[in-house]
């Protein structure tokens, strides 16, 4: 597996916009100051249940793994 796959997968589900991690399914965003909270998706979000519940924590894990 390509070592960039986790980052590519994260980037397809989330976008970093103005300091927020934004779900590409429902456009709900979360500030890094709320990184220990579960992101509340819109009820109709197609990505809900398919993506990480805590996008900042998942990004942190990916970056830590890449750094070694």
N, C-alpha and C positions, 0 to 999 in steps of 0.2 A: 504494500500500500504506500502511496506517495505520502511523504511526511507532511505535506501541505494540506492533505485531505481534511483534517479536523478544522483548520482555519477556513478552508473553502466552504465547508458545510456550515460553519458558524456565520460566515459572511452571506450565505444565501438566505439565512433565516433572520439575520439582524443587520442593522445599519447603524453606524455611529454618526449622529447628526447633532451638532451643537452641544456636545457633552452628554448626549443621551444615547442609550442603547435602544433602538427602535425596532419593534417587531415588523417585519415586512408583510406579515399577514393582516394585521389590523392597525398598524401605524401607532400603537401605544408605545410610549417611551418611558424610560426609567433613568433617573440621574444616578451617577456613580455613588452619590451619598446614600442611596437606598439599595446599594449592591447586596446587602444581606437579606433583603426582602424578596419575596416571590413577585414577579411582574404580573399585574392583573391584566390579562388580555380582555379585549372586547368579547362579549358573550358569543358573537357570531364569527369569531376569528377561526379561520380554517387551520391555522398553525398551532392553535392551543392544543396541548397534549402531544404534539409532534416535536416541539422544540424544548430546549432547556427552560426550566421554570425560573432560573436565576442566570440571566445572560452574562452579567459581569463576572460571576463566579466561574462560569464555563470558560469565558475568554481568558481569565486569569490562569486557569488550569492549562489551557492550550498553550499560552505563552510560556508558562513555567516549564512545560514538557519540552517545548522547542529550545529553550535555553539550556536544558540539560541539568 
